[in-house]
Amino acid sequence: ELKRDYHHRVRASAIRAQALAAAASTDAGGTRSVQASVVEMLADNRPMHRVAALWLVERLSGETPRLDWEPAVARVASMIGSDPAADVAARARRCAARMLIRSRVGWAGSAA
C-alpha cells in the first residue's frame, strides 16, 4: 500500500488521494484512517516525512474541510517548538500560518 511507502512524496500523495476519496464518500471509517495516517506521518522519525506531512496538512485542510483536523493541527502546533530538526520546526510555523490565513478567509466569507 502506497501510504506506507518509504519515499515521503509517494506516501504523502497516496494519503492525499485517500483523503480526497474519503471526503467524497459517506464512509466515516475512511476519514478516521486518513486522519490517523496524517498524524502518524507528522510524528515520523524521518525529517523529510514530517516535512511532506506538513505539505499534506496544508493542502488537505483546504481541500477537505469536512475532515476533523484538530489532531493534526495540535501536532503541527507542537512541532513548532519541539521538533528536533530546526528546518522542520520552521516549516511547521509556515504551515500553521497558512492554515490560520485560510481559516480567517473562510470565516470572513461565511460572515458576509
Chimera marker file (.cmm) of the C-alpha trace (Angstrom):
<marker_set name="trace">
<marker id="1" x="0.000" y="0.000" z="0.000" r="1" g="1" b="0" radius="0.5"/>
<marker id="2" x="1.477" y="3.343" z="-1.073" r="1" g="1" b="0" radius="0.5"/>
<marker id="3" x="0.609" y="5.204" z="2.125" r="1" g="1" b="0" radius="0.5"/>
<marker id="4" x="3.303" y="3.055" z="3.791" r="1" g="1" b="0" radius="0.5"/>
<marker id="5" x="5.878" y="3.765" z="1.050" r="1" g="1" b="0" radius="0.5"/>
<marker id="6" x="9.443" y="4.523" z="2.078" r="1" g="1" b="0" radius="0.5"/>
<marker id="7" x="9.595" y="7.675" z="-0.043" r="1" g="1" b="0" radius="0.5"/>
<marker id="8" x="7.968" y="10.671" z="1.660" r="1" g="1" b="0" radius="0.5"/>
<marker id="9" x="6.478" y="12.187" z="-1.511" r="1" g="1" b="0" radius="0.5"/>
<marker id="10" x="4.847" y="8.944" z="-2.605" r="1" g="1" b="0" radius="0.5"/>
<marker id="11" x="3.490" y="8.436" z="0.892" r="1" g="1" b="0" radius="0.5"/>
<marker id="12" x="2.048" y="11.969" z="1.132" r="1" g="1" b="0" radius="0.5"/>
<marker id="13" x="0.468" y="11.746" z="-2.324" r="1" g="1" b="0" radius="0.5"/>
<marker id="14" x="-1.133" y="8.387" z="-1.534" r="1" g="1" b="0" radius="0.5"/>
<marker id="15" x="-2.624" y="9.731" z="1.706" r="1" g="1" b="0" radius="0.5"/>
<marker id="16" x="-3.879" y="12.829" z="-0.135" r="1" g="1" b="0" radius="0.5"/>
<marker id="17" x="-5.619" y="10.657" z="-2.746" r="1" g="1" b="0" radius="0.5"/>
<marker id="18" x="-7.175" y="8.571" z="0.012" r="1" g="1" b="0" radius="0.5"/>
<marker id="19" x="-8.345" y="11.733" z="1.802" r="1" g="1" b="0" radius="0.5"/>
<marker id="20" x="-9.966" y="13.170" z="-1.314" r="1" g="1" b="0" radius="0.5"/>
<marker id="21" x="-11.775" y="9.864" z="-1.880" r="1" g="1" b="0" radius="0.5"/>
<marker id="22" x="-12.862" y="9.698" z="1.769" r="1" g="1" b="0" radius="0.5"/>
<marker id="23" x="-14.135" y="13.289" z="1.671" r="1" g="1" b="0" radius="0.5"/>
<marker id="24" x="-16.336" y="12.422" z="-1.301" r="1" g="1" b="0" radius="0.5"/>
<marker id="25" x="-17.727" y="9.328" z="0.424" r="1" g="1" b="0" radius="0.5"/>
<marker id="26" x="-20.013" y="8.888" z="3.414" r="1" g="1" b="0" radius="0.5"/>
<marker id="27" x="-17.771" y="6.239" z="4.994" r="1" g="1" b="0" radius="0.5"/>
<marker id="28" x="-16.615" y="7.527" z="8.385" r="1" g="1" b="0" radius="0.5"/>
<marker id="29" x="-14.027" y="4.742" z="8.634" r="1" g="1" b="0" radius="0.5"/>
<marker id="30" x="-12.152" y="6.153" z="5.645" r="1" g="1" b="0" radius="0.5"/>
<marker id="31" x="-11.869" y="9.593" z="7.202" r="1" g="1" b="0" radius="0.5"/>
<marker id="32" x="-10.601" y="8.139" z="10.504" r="1" g="1" b="0" radius="0.5"/>
<marker id="33" x="-7.982" y="6.154" z="8.587" r="1" g="1" b="0" radius="0.5"/>
<marker id="34" x="-6.813" y="9.281" z="6.750" r="1" g="1" b="0" radius="0.5"/>
<marker id="35" x="-6.609" y="11.292" z="9.956" r="1" g="1" b="0" radius="0.5"/>
<marker id="36" x="-4.580" y="8.545" z="11.643" r="1" g="1" b="0" radius="0.5"/>
<marker id="37" x="-2.231" y="8.329" z="8.640" r="1" g="1" b="0" radius="0.5"/>
<marker id="38" x="-1.648" y="12.088" z="8.631" r="1" g="1" b="0" radius="0.5"/>
<marker id="39" x="-0.911" y="12.238" z="12.362" r="1" g="1" b="0" radius="0.5"/>
<marker id="40" x="1.348" y="9.188" z="12.067" r="1" g="1" b="0" radius="0.5"/>
<marker id="41" x="3.297" y="10.844" z="9.263" r="1" g="1" b="0" radius="0.5"/>
<marker id="42" x="3.617" y="14.084" z="11.268" r="1" g="1" b="0" radius="0.5"/>
<marker id="43" x="5.207" y="12.043" z="14.069" r="1" g="1" b="0" radius="0.5"/>
<marker id="44" x="7.543" y="10.034" z="11.818" r="1" g="1" b="0" radius="0.5"/>
<marker id="45" x="11.172" y="9.886" z="12.947" r="1" g="1" b="0" radius="0.5"/>
<marker id="46" x="12.397" y="10.896" z="9.457" r="1" g="1" b="0" radius="0.5"/>
<marker id="47" x="12.501" y="14.685" z="8.969" r="1" g="1" b="0" radius="0.5"/>
<marker id="48" x="11.530" y="14.634" z="5.279" r="1" g="1" b="0" radius="0.5"/>
<marker id="49" x="8.426" y="12.587" z="6.099" r="1" g="1" b="0" radius="0.5"/>
<marker id="50" x="7.413" y="15.226" z="8.637" r="1" g="1" b="0" radius="0.5"/>
<marker id="51" x="8.006" y="17.987" z="6.062" r="1" g="1" b="0" radius="0.5"/>
<marker id="52" x="5.905" y="16.103" z="3.480" r="1" g="1" b="0" radius="0.5"/>
<marker id="53" x="3.204" y="15.637" z="6.121" r="1" g="1" b="0" radius="0.5"/>
<marker id="54" x="3.155" y="19.392" z="6.730" r="1" g="1" b="0" radius="0.5"/>
<marker id="55" x="2.664" y="19.924" z="2.985" r="1" g="1" b="0" radius="0.5"/>
<marker id="56" x="-0.125" y="17.371" z="3.134" r="1" g="1" b="0" radius="0.5"/>
<marker id="57" x="-1.882" y="19.071" z="6.056" r="1" g="1" b="0" radius="0.5"/>
<marker id="58" x="-1.745" y="22.432" z="4.287" r="1" g="1" b="0" radius="0.5"/>
<marker id="59" x="-3.279" y="21.053" z="1.113" r="1" g="1" b="0" radius="0.5"/>
<marker id="60" x="-5.879" y="18.838" z="2.690" r="1" g="1" b="0" radius="0.5"/>
<marker id="61" x="-7.101" y="21.370" z="5.227" r="1" g="1" b="0" radius="0.5"/>
<marker id="62" x="-8.260" y="23.496" z="2.290" r="1" g="1" b="0" radius="0.5"/>
<marker id="63" x="-9.441" y="20.650" z="0.064" r="1" g="1" b="0" radius="0.5"/>
<marker id="64" x="-11.254" y="18.515" z="2.629" r="1" g="1" b="0" radius="0.5"/>
<marker id="65" x="-12.728" y="20.808" z="5.291" r="1" g="1" b="0" radius="0.5"/>
<marker id="66" x="-15.155" y="18.055" z="6.292" r="1" g="1" b="0" radius="0.5"/>
<marker id="67" x="-12.390" y="16.001" z="7.897" r="1" g="1" b="0" radius="0.5"/>
<marker id="68" x="-11.560" y="16.563" z="11.577" r="1" g="1" b="0" radius="0.5"/>
<marker id="69" x="-8.253" y="18.429" z="11.503" r="1" g="1" b="0" radius="0.5"/>
<marker id="70" x="-7.957" y="19.000" z="15.255" r="1" g="1" b="0" radius="0.5"/>
<marker id="71" x="-5.448" y="16.148" z="15.954" r="1" g="1" b="0" radius="0.5"/>
<marker id="72" x="-3.237" y="17.195" z="13.021" r="1" g="1" b="0" radius="0.5"/>
<marker id="73" x="-3.405" y="20.878" z="13.961" r="1" g="1" b="0" radius="0.5"/>
<marker id="74" x="-2.416" y="20.030" z="17.550" r="1" g="1" b="0" radius="0.5"/>
<marker id="75" x="0.551" y="18.033" z="16.253" r="1" g="1" b="0" radius="0.5"/>
<marker id="76" x="1.632" y="20.879" z="13.917" r="1" g="1" b="0" radius="0.5"/>
<marker id="77" x="1.450" y="23.338" z="16.826" r="1" g="1" b="0" radius="0.5"/>
<marker id="78" x="3.621" y="21.103" z="18.998" r="1" g="1" b="0" radius="0.5"/>
<marker id="79" x="6.160" y="20.688" z="16.175" r="1" g="1" b="0" radius="0.5"/>
<marker id="80" x="6.780" y="24.437" z="16.071" r="1" g="1" b="0" radius="0.5"/>
<marker id="81" x="8.553" y="24.466" z="19.397" r="1" g="1" b="0" radius="0.5"/>
<marker id="82" x="9.618" y="20.886" z="19.889" r="1" g="1" b="0" radius="0.5"/>
<marker id="83" x="10.713" y="19.342" z="16.597" r="1" g="1" b="0" radius="0.5"/>
<marker id="84" x="14.366" y="18.267" z="16.820" r="1" g="1" b="0" radius="0.5"/>
<marker id="85" x="15.054" y="19.478" z="13.268" r="1" g="1" b="0" radius="0.5"/>
<marker id="86" x="15.110" y="23.276" z="13.028" r="1" g="1" b="0" radius="0.5"/>
<marker id="87" x="14.052" y="23.250" z="9.367" r="1" g="1" b="0" radius="0.5"/>
<marker id="88" x="11.017" y="21.083" z="10.187" r="1" g="1" b="0" radius="0.5"/>
<marker id="89" x="10.034" y="23.434" z="13.020" r="1" g="1" b="0" radius="0.5"/>
<marker id="90" x="10.321" y="26.396" z="10.640" r="1" g="1" b="0" radius="0.5"/>
<marker id="91" x="8.163" y="24.589" z="8.065" r="1" g="1" b="0" radius="0.5"/>
<marker id="92" x="5.602" y="23.806" z="10.789" r="1" g="1" b="0" radius="0.5"/>
<marker id="93" x="5.476" y="27.511" z="11.634" r="1" g="1" b="0" radius="0.5"/>
<marker id="94" x="4.767" y="28.385" z="7.970" r="1" g="1" b="0" radius="0.5"/>
<marker id="95" x="2.174" y="25.610" z="7.753" r="1" g="1" b="0" radius="0.5"/>
<marker id="96" x="0.358" y="26.906" z="10.833" r="1" g="1" b="0" radius="0.5"/>
<marker id="97" x="0.403" y="30.471" z="9.498" r="1" g="1" b="0" radius="0.5"/>
<marker id="98" x="-1.056" y="29.399" z="6.149" r="1" g="1" b="0" radius="0.5"/>
<marker id="99" x="-3.751" y="27.344" z="7.830" r="1" g="1" b="0" radius="0.5"/>
<marker id="100" x="-4.659" y="30.317" z="10.034" r="1" g="1" b="0" radius="0.5"/>
<marker id="101" x="-4.912" y="32.584" z="6.992" r="1" g="1" b="0" radius="0.5"/>
<marker id="102" x="-7.161" y="30.041" z="5.255" r="1" g="1" b="0" radius="0.5"/>
<marker id="103" x="-9.377" y="29.840" z="8.358" r="1" g="1" b="0" radius="0.5"/>
<marker id="104" x="-9.682" y="33.607" z="8.622" r="1" g="1" b="0" radius="0.5"/>
<marker id="105" x="-10.612" y="33.918" z="4.951" r="1" g="1" b="0" radius="0.5"/>
<marker id="106" x="-13.203" y="31.177" z="5.430" r="1" g="1" b="0" radius="0.5"/>
<marker id="107" x="-14.638" y="32.882" z="8.498" r="1" g="1" b="0" radius="0.5"/>
<marker id="108" x="-14.804" y="36.237" z="6.696" r="1" g="1" b="0" radius="0.5"/>
<marker id="109" x="-16.531" y="34.626" z="3.722" r="1" g="1" b="0" radius="0.5"/>
<marker id="110" x="-19.131" y="32.936" z="5.904" r="1" g="1" b="0" radius="0.5"/>
<marker id="111" x="-19.941" y="36.161" z="7.770" r="1" g="1" b="0" radius="0.5"/>
<marker id="112" x="-20.637" y="38.127" z="4.594" r="1" g="1" b="0" radius="0.5"/>
<link id1="1" id2="2" r="1" g="1" b="0" radius="0.2"/>
<link id1="2" id2="3" r="1" g="1" b="0" radius="0.2"/>
<link id1="3" id2="4" r="1" g="1" b="0" radius="0.2"/>
<link id1="4" id2="5" r="1" g="1" b="0" radius="0.2"/>
<link id1="5" id2="6" r="1" g="1" b="0" radius="0.2"/>
<link id1="6" id2="7" r="1" g="1" b="0" radius="0.2"/>
<link id1="7" id2="8" r="1" g="1" b="0" radius="0.2"/>
<link id1="8" id2="9" r="1" g="1" b="0" radius="0.2"/>
<link id1="9" id2="10" r="1" g="1" b="0" radius="0.2"/>
<link id1="10" id2="11" r="1" g="1" b="0" radius="0.2"/>
<link id1="11" id2="12" r="1" g="1" b="0" radius="0.2"/>
<link id1="12" id2="13" r="1" g="1" b="0" radius="0.2"/>
<link id1="13" id2="14" r="1" g="1" b="0" radius="0.2"/>
<link id1="14" id2="15" r="1" g="1" b="0" radius="0.2"/>
<link id1="15" id2="16" r="1" g="1" b="0" radius="0.2"/>
<link id1="16" id2="17" r="1" g="1" b="0" radius="0.2"/>
<link id1="17" id2="18" r="1" g="1" b="0" radius="0.2"/>
<link id1="18" id2="19" r="1" g="1" b="0" radius="0.2"/>
<link id1="19" id2="20" r="1" g="1" b="0" radius="0.2"/>
<link id1="20" id2="21" r="1" g="1" b="0" radius="0.2"/>
<link id1="21" id2="22" r="1" g="1" b="0" radius="0.2"/>
<link id1="22" id2="23" r="1" g="1" b="0" radius="0.2"/>
<link id1="23" id2="24" r="1" g="1" b="0" radius="0.2"/>
<link id1="24" id2="25" r="1" g="1" b="0" radius="0.2"/>
<link id1="25" id2="26" r="1" g="1" b="0" radius="0.2"/>
<link id1="26" id2="27" r="1" g="1" b="0" radius="0.2"/>
<link id1="27" id2="28" r="1" g="1" b="0" radius="0.2"/>
<link id1="28" id2="29" r="1" g="1" b="0" radius="0.2"/>
<link id1="29" id2="30" r="1" g="1" b="0" radius="0.2"/>
<link id1="30" id2="31" r="1" g="1" b="0" radius="0.2"/>
<link id1="31" id2="32" r="1" g="1" b="0" radius="0.2"/>
<link id1="32" id2="33" r="1" g="1" b="0" radius="0.2"/>
<link id1="33" id2="34" r="1" g="1" b="0" radius="0.2"/>
<link id1="34" id2="35" r="1" g="1" b="0" radius="0.2"/>
<link id1="35" id2="36" r="1" g="1" b="0" radius="0.2"/>
<link id1="36" id2="37" r="1" g="1" b="0" radius="0.2"/>
<link id1="37" id2="38" r="1" g="1" b="0" radius="0.2"/>
<link id1="38" id2="39" r="1" g="1" b="0" radius="0.2"/>
<link id1="39" id2="40" r="1" g="1" b="0" radius="0.2"/>
<link id1="40" id2="41" r="1" g="1" b="0" radius="0.2"/>
<link id1="41" id2="42" r="1" g="1" b="0" radius="0.2"/>
<link id1="42" id2="43" r="1" g="1" b="0" radius="0.2"/>
<link id1="43" id2="44" r="1" g="1" b="0" radius="0.2"/>
<link id1="44" id2="45" r="1" g="1" b="0" radius="0.2"/>
<link id1="45" id2="46" r="1" g="1" b="0" radius="0.2"/>
<link id1="46" id2="47" r="1" g="1" b="0" radius="0.2"/>
<link id1="47" id2="48" r="1" g="1" b="0" radius="0.2"/>
<link id1="48" id2="49" r="1" g="1" b="0" radius="0.2"/>
<link id1="49" id2="50" r="1" g="1" b="0" radius="0.2"/>
<link id1="50" id2="51" r="1" g="1" b="0" radius="0.2"/>
<link id1="51" id2="52" r="1" g="1" b="0" radius="0.2"/>
<link id1="52" id2="53" r="1" g="1" b="0" radius="0.2"/>
<link id1="53" id2="54" r="1" g="1" b="0" radius="0.2"/>
<link id1="54" id2="55" r="1" g="1" b="0" radius="0.2"/>
<link id1="55" id2="56" r="1" g="1" b="0" radius="0.2"/>
<link id1="56" id2="57" r="1" g="1" b="0" radius="0.2"/>
<link id1="57" id2="58" r="1" g="1" b="0" radius="0.2"/>
<link id1="58" id2="59" r="1" g="1" b="0" radius="0.2"/>
<link id1="59" id2="60" r="1" g="1" b="0" radius="0.2"/>
<link id1="60" id2="61" r="1" g="1" b="0" radius="0.2"/>
<link id1="61" id2="62" r="1" g="1" b="0" radius="0.2"/>
<link id1="62" id2="63" r="1" g="1" b="0" radius="0.2"/>
<link id1="63" id2="64" r="1" g="1" b="0" radius="0.2"/>
<link id1="64" id2="65" r="1" g="1" b="0" radius="0.2"/>
<link id1="65" id2="66" r="1" g="1" b="0" radius="0.2"/>
<link id1="66" id2="67" r="1" g="1" b="0" radius="0.2"/>
<link id1="67" id2="68" r="1" g="1" b="0" radius="0.2"/>
<link id1="68" id2="69" r="1" g="1" b="0" radius="0.2"/>
<link id1="69" id2="70" r="1" g="1" b="0" radius="0.2"/>
<link id1="70" id2="71" r="1" g="1" b="0" radius="0.2"/>
<link id1="71" id2="72" r="1" g="1" b="0" radius="0.2"/>
<link id1="72" id2="73" r="1" g="1" b="0" radius="0.2"/>
<link id1="73" id2="74" r="1" g="1" b="0" radius="0.2"/>
<link id1="74" id2="75" r="1" g="1" b="0" radius="0.2"/>
<link id1="75" id2="76" r="1" g="1" b="0" radius="0.2"/>
<link id1="76" id2="77" r="1" g="1" b="0" radius="0.2"/>
<link id1="77" id2="78" r="1" g="1" b="0" radius="0.2"/>
<link id1="78" id2="79" r="1" g="1" b="0" radius="0.2"/>
<link id1="79" id2="80" r="1" g="1" b="0" radius="0.2"/>
<link id1="80" id2="81" r="1" g="1" b="0" radius="0.2"/>
<link id1="81" id2="82" r="1" g="1" b="0" radius="0.2"/>
<link id1="82" id2="83" r="1" g="1" b="0" radius="0.2"/>
<link id1="83" id2="84" r="1" g="1" b="0" radius="0.2"/>
<link id1="84" id2="85" r="1" g="1" b="0" radius="0.2"/>
<link id1="85" id2="86" r="1" g="1" b="0" radius="0.2"/>
<link id1="86" id2="87" r="1" g="1" b="0" radius="0.2"/>
<link id1="87" id2="88" r="1" g="1" b="0" radius="0.2"/>
<link id1="88" id2="89" r="1" g="1" b="0" radius="0.2"/>
<link id1="89" id2="90" r="1" g="1" b="0" radius="0.2"/>
<link id1="90" id2="91" r="1" g="1" b="0" radius="0.2"/>
<link id1="91" id2="92" r="1" g="1" b="0" radius="0.2"/>
<link id1="92" id2="93" r="1" g="1" b="0" radius="0.2"/>
<link id1="93" id2="94" r="1" g="1" b="0" radius="0.2"/>
<link id1="94" id2="95" r="1" g="1" b="0" radius="0.2"/>
<link id1="95" id2="96" r="1" g="1" b="0" radius="0.2"/>
<link id1="96" id2="97" r="1" g="1" b="0" radius="0.2"/>
<link id1="97" id2="98" r="1" g="1" b="0" radius="0.2"/>
<link id1="98" id2="99" r="1" g="1" b="0" radius="0.2"/>
<link id1="99" id2="100" r="1" g="1" b="0" radius="0.2"/>
<link id1="100" id2="101" r="1" g="1" b="0" radius="0.2"/>
<link id1="101" id2="102" r="1" g="1" b="0" radius="0.2"/>
<link id1="102" id2="103" r="1" g="1" b="0" radius="0.2"/>
<link id1="103" id2="104" r="1" g="1" b="0" radius="0.2"/>
<link id1="104" id2="105" r="1" g="1" b="0" radius="0.2"/>
<link id1="105" id2="106" r="1" g="1" b="0" radius="0.2"/>
<link id1="106" id2="107" r="1" g="1" b="0" radius="0.2"/>
<link id1="107" id2="108" r="1" g="1" b="0" radius="0.2"/>
<link id1="108" id2="109" r="1" g="1" b="0" radius="0.2"/>
<link id1="109" id2="110" r="1" g="1" b="0" radius="0.2"/>
<link id1="110" id2="111" r="1" g="1" b="0" radius="0.2"/>
<link id1="111" id2="112" r="1" g="1" b="0" radius="0.2"/>
</marker_set>
